[in-house]
Amino acid sequence: MPTVSVSGTREPVDKSYRKMLRGMDRYEQARALAPQSSLRFQLLPRLPGVKLDGVTLKVVGDSIALPVPLAPDHSFTLERNAQAWREDAALLANRRTSSMTWRALVRSAGVPEGMRRLGDLRLECLVGIESGLVSNNSAMFAWLADMLADADKVCAAPDGNYLQFAARPLFGVTLHAGGRTTALPFRALYAGGTQTEATLPYCDCQVLLDRSYYAPIWDRSWPDGTLLSFDYMDGEPDAAMPPGVASKEAARAALGEPAAALRFNSGYEVWQYQYPPAASLPKGNDGRPQLAELVLLFDGAGATLKYRRREP
């Protein structure tokens, strides 16, 4: 047999060529979600200090090696090759695959600059799960494999937890459909705001925590044409603040300790306060009261940059 030399390391999380092609098939089957779209795959950093410039990819089987060109945004497409399919080839990188995370990238024509379309995100989830792109690097989570393999269950469930990533660190995400507009709650940002130092290494969001969000892809009351807009941490600060929250110290003195507080490697910090809503509401699906929230963004010196109020 001919010898194939690959400058990469085979790992359990290397991507299966067959699975990724099945993801491409799923894209064609579900394309009604985004009929004017195109599909690519994309690499994102997963470990601290990872730089994606210089990464090379190859589809490698027993007797075949096919180079996979990467675009400047570290995205790529795959060609269909019968021999690579027969040999159950893998997509290998020239560095440890677990240092990166992988996502499907679906883009529809005509979406305004800087916005995303919900139907595209729904299709990204189906393709991503079908392709086996979501992975972890710990045997303690191996029991998740069967659940994560069912794209229809993951992408249609409120607790499917398929993470999306924005272009830059997020302060807020807002949905727009016709005359209906709503901001995503705090729990839909930053991988739910529940990650700890112990769990973060097993999340695809390890170094992208401040860019991560859960789009309501499961909620069919939002049509596929719904647009998502993004308020970034490094955007223009709010011109005016509510009284008493100009800094962390002032907010703590006026409002007490927050219900949740997250500090990111960038130095930015977000606090969430919860309080009774303006209108009396039934309990949520989880049996807990529905609460309004105030979210504050602080810079590294503790000054308040942005705030957001949200009624449930």
Rosetta blueprint (number, residue, H / E / L):
1 M L
2 P L
3 T L
4 V L
5 S L
6 V L
7 S L
8 G L
9 T L
10 R L
11 E L
12 P L
13 V L
14 D L
15 K E
16 S E
17 Y H
18 R H
19 K H
20 M H
21 L H
22 R H
23 G H
24 M H
25 D H
26 R H
27 Y H
28 E H
29 Q H
30 A L
31 R H
32 A H
33 L H
34 A L
35 P L
36 Q L
37 S E
38 S E
39 L E
40 R E
41 F E
42 Q E
43 L E
44 L E
45 P E
46 R L
47 L L
48 P L
49 G L
50 V L
51 K L
52 L L
53 D L
54 G L
55 V L
56 T L
57 L E
58 K E
59 V E
60 V E
61 G L
62 D L
63 S L
64 I L
65 A E
66 L E
67 P E
68 V E
69 P L
70 L L
71 A L
72 P L
73 D L
74 H L
75 S E
76 F E
77 T L
78 L L
79 E L
80 R L
81 N L
82 A H
83 Q H
84 A H
85 W H
86 R H
87 E L
88 D L
89 A L
90 A E
91 L E
92 L E
93 A E
94 N L
95 R L
96 R L
97 T H
98 S H
99 S H
100 M E
101 T E
102 W E
103 R E
104 A E
105 L E
106 V E
107 R E
108 S E
109 A L
110 G L
111 V L
112 P L
113 E L
114 G L
115 M L
116 R E
117 R E
118 L H
119 G H
120 D H
121 L H
122 R H
123 L H
124 E H
125 C H
126 L H
127 V H
128 G H
129 I H
130 E H
131 S L
132 G L
133 L L
134 V L
135 S L
136 N L
137 N L
138 S L
139 A H
140 M H
141 F H
142 A H
143 W H
144 L H
145 A H
146 D H
147 M H
148 L H
149 A L
150 D L
151 A H
152 D H
153 K H
154 V H
155 C H
156 A H
157 A L
158 P L
159 D L
160 G L
161 N L
162 Y L
163 L L
164 Q E
165 F E
166 A L
167 A L
168 R L
169 P L
170 L E
171 F E
172 G E
173 V E
174 T E
175 L E
176 H E
177 A E
178 G L
179 G L
180 R E
181 T E
182 T E
183 A E
184 L L
185 P L
186 F H
187 R H
188 A H
189 L E
190 Y H
191 A H
192 G H
193 G H
194 T L
195 Q L
196 T L
197 E L
198 A L
199 T L
200 L H
201 P H
202 Y H
203 C L
204 D L
205 C L
206 Q L
207 V L
208 L L
209 L H
210 D H
211 R H
212 S E
213 Y E
214 Y L
215 A L
216 P L
217 I L
218 W L
219 D L
220 R L
221 S L
222 W L
223 P L
224 D L
225 G L
226 T L
227 L E
228 L E
229 S E
230 F E
231 D E
232 Y E
233 M L
234 D L
235 G L
236 E L
237 P L
238 D L
239 A L
240 A L
241 M L
242 P L
243 P L
244 G L
245 V L
246 A L
247 S E
248 K H
249 E H
250 A H
251 A H
252 R H
253 A H
254 A H
255 L H
256 G L
257 E L
258 P L
259 A L
260 A E
261 A E
262 L E
263 R E
264 F L
265 N L
266 S L
267 G L
268 Y L
269 E E
270 V E
271 W E
272 Q E
273 Y E
274 Q E
275 Y E
276 P L
277 P L
278 A L
279 A L
280 S L
281 L L
282 P L
283 K L
284 G L
285 N L
286 D L
287 G L
288 R L
289 P L
290 Q L
291 L L
292 A E
293 E E
294 L E
295 V E
296 L E
297 L E
298 F E
299 D L
300 G L
301 A L
302 G L
303 A E
304 T E
305 L E
306 K E
307 Y E
308 R E
309 R E
310 R E
311 E L
312 P L
